[in-house]
Amino acid sequence: TYVVMISAFNMVGRFIWASASDYIGRRNTYWIFFVLGIALYLSVPYTAAQVSVNQSVVWLVYFYGATMIIFTMYGGGFATIPAYLADIFGTRYVGGIHGRLLTAWSTAGVLGPLAITSLRQNSVNNAITDLMTRIDPAAFRAQFGAPVDQLQLLVEQNSVTIARLMEIVPPGTVDPTSGLYNSTMVLMAALLAIALVSNALMRPVDAKHHIVD
């Protein structure tokens, strides 16, 4: 269901944001993308933590709402960028410029998941290391049939996971699973902050470079 919602809100965002940009301007639309995106990305880790410890539906609704708004901006950015490029560089070569942008976009589409996977795995390793400081070595041996000094091997074999460690941690230990993507959210917010500054520095092409037919 969540994946279907991602696709649906991405599609809806293309219509809503592209239409809105005709009234508020493409530059202002991207200001909204960057400022609102930073706020939403930074709010996701806190919201996810609240969902894991508080069963109130309010936090779950906020989490879904925040992420769906983010996905509308994904679609909106894709739909709005050709017109924004035309505003900045003119319409004559906007096709070629947009093609180069799509090449960069595709590169990000390949490198992005790799970065996210790496960040998540690093978070998993840190979470396991933290949980191990709370676990009795005897309980670990009883659970996994191996001493603590074989932890790294067991992790690589996927025998030791956060879920299985949570079975033997002391009562009251918070499950770190909800925070595994925190570093990813912070990275996304940082990238949007860079984009915000870049957007602020961007200016239309100087008139002396205009092509006269």
BELCORCOR-V290366 format. One record per backbone hydrogen bond with DSSP energy under -1.0 kcal/mol. CO is the residue of the C=O (numbers start at 1). NH is the residue of the N-H. E is the energy in kcal/mol with one decimal. If there is no record, write none. Layout:
co: [CO & CO]
nh: [NH & NH]
e: [E & E]
This chain:
co: [1 & 2 & 3 & 4 & 5 & 6 & 7 & 8 & 9 & 10 & 11 & 12 & 13 & 15 & 16 & 17 & 20 & 20 & 21 & 25 & 26 & 27 & 28 & 29 & 30 & 31 & 32 & 33 & 34 & 35 & 36 & 37 & 38 & 39 & 40 & 43 & 44 & 45 & 46 & 47 & 48 & 49 & 50 & 57 & 58 & 59 & 60 & 61 & 62 & 63 & 64 & 65 & 66 & 67 & 68 & 69 & 70 & 71 & 72 & 73 & 74 & 75 & 76 & 77 & 80 & 81 & 82 & 83 & 84 & 85 & 86 & 88 & 93 & 94 & 95 & 96 & 97 & 98 & 99 & 100 & 101 & 102 & 103 & 104 & 105 & 106 & 107 & 108 & 111 & 112 & 113 & 114 & 115 & 116 & 117 & 118 & 119 & 120 & 121 & 122 & 123 & 124 & 125 & 126 & 127 & 128 & 131 & 136 & 137 & 138 & 139 & 140 & 141 & 147 & 148 & 150 & 151 & 152 & 153 & 154 & 154 & 155 & 161 & 162 & 165 & 170 & 176 & 177 & 179 & 181 & 182 & 183 & 184 & 185 & 186 & 187 & 188 & 189 & 190 & 191 & 192 & 193 & 194 & 195 & 196 & 197 & 198 & 206 & 207]
nh: [5 & 6 & 7 & 8 & 9 & 10 & 11 & 12 & 13 & 14 & 15 & 16 & 17 & 19 & 20 & 21 & 23 & 24 & 25 & 29 & 30 & 31 & 32 & 33 & 34 & 35 & 36 & 37 & 38 & 39 & 40 & 41 & 42 & 43 & 44 & 47 & 48 & 49 & 50 & 51 & 52 & 53 & 54 & 61 & 62 & 63 & 64 & 65 & 66 & 67 & 68 & 69 & 70 & 71 & 72 & 73 & 74 & 75 & 76 & 77 & 78 & 79 & 80 & 81 & 84 & 85 & 86 & 87 & 88 & 89 & 90 & 205 & 97 & 98 & 99 & 100 & 101 & 102 & 103 & 104 & 105 & 106 & 107 & 108 & 109 & 110 & 111 & 112 & 115 & 116 & 117 & 118 & 119 & 120 & 121 & 122 & 123 & 124 & 125 & 126 & 127 & 128 & 129 & 130 & 131 & 132 & 134 & 140 & 141 & 142 & 143 & 144 & 145 & 150 & 151 & 154 & 155 & 156 & 157 & 159 & 160 & 158 & 165 & 166 & 168 & 173 & 179 & 180 & 182 & 185 & 186 & 187 & 188 & 189 & 190 & 191 & 192 & 193 & 194 & 195 & 196 & 197 & 198 & 199 & 200 & 201 & 202 & 209 & 210]
e: [-2.3 & -2.1 & -2.0 & -2.5 & -2.9 & -2.1 & -2.1 & -2.6 & -2.4 & -1.1 & -1.0 & -2.6 & -2.2 & -2.0 & -2.6 & -2.2 & -1.4 & -2.5 & -1.6 & -1.8 & -2.1 & -1.8 & -2.0 & -2.2 & -2.5 & -2.7 & -2.2 & -1.7 & -2.3 & -2.0 & -2.6 & -2.9 & -2.2 & -1.2 & -1.3 & -2.4 & -3.1 & -2.0 & -2.1 & -2.3 & -1.7 & -1.2 & -2.5 & -2.7 & -2.4 & -2.5 & -2.5 & -2.9 & -3.2 & -2.3 & -2.4 & -2.2 & -1.9 & -1.9 & -1.8 & -1.7 & -1.4 & -1.9 & -2.8 & -2.7 & -1.7 & -2.1 & -2.1 & -1.6 & -1.9 & -2.7 & -2.0 & -2.0 & -1.8 & -3.4 & -1.7 & -2.1 & -2.2 & -2.8 & -1.9 & -1.9 & -2.1 & -2.4 & -1.6 & -2.0 & -2.6 & -2.6 & -2.1 & -2.3 & -1.8 & -1.2 & -2.8 & -2.9 & -2.4 & -2.6 & -2.7 & -2.2 & -2.6 & -2.6 & -2.4 & -2.1 & -2.1 & -2.6 & -2.6 & -2.2 & -2.4 & -2.6 & -2.4 & -2.3 & -2.5 & -2.2 & -1.7 & -2.2 & -2.4 & -2.2 & -1.9 & -2.6 & -2.5 & -1.7 & -2.0 & -2.2 & -2.5 & -2.3 & -1.7 & -2.6 & -1.4 & -1.5 & -2.2 & -2.2 & -1.7 & -1.6 & -1.8 & -1.7 & -1.5 & -2.3 & -2.2 & -2.2 & -2.5 & -2.2 & -2.3 & -2.5 & -2.2 & -1.9 & -2.0 & -2.3 & -2.5 & -2.0 & -2.4 & -2.7 & -1.9 & -1.7 & -1.1 & -2.1 & -1.6]
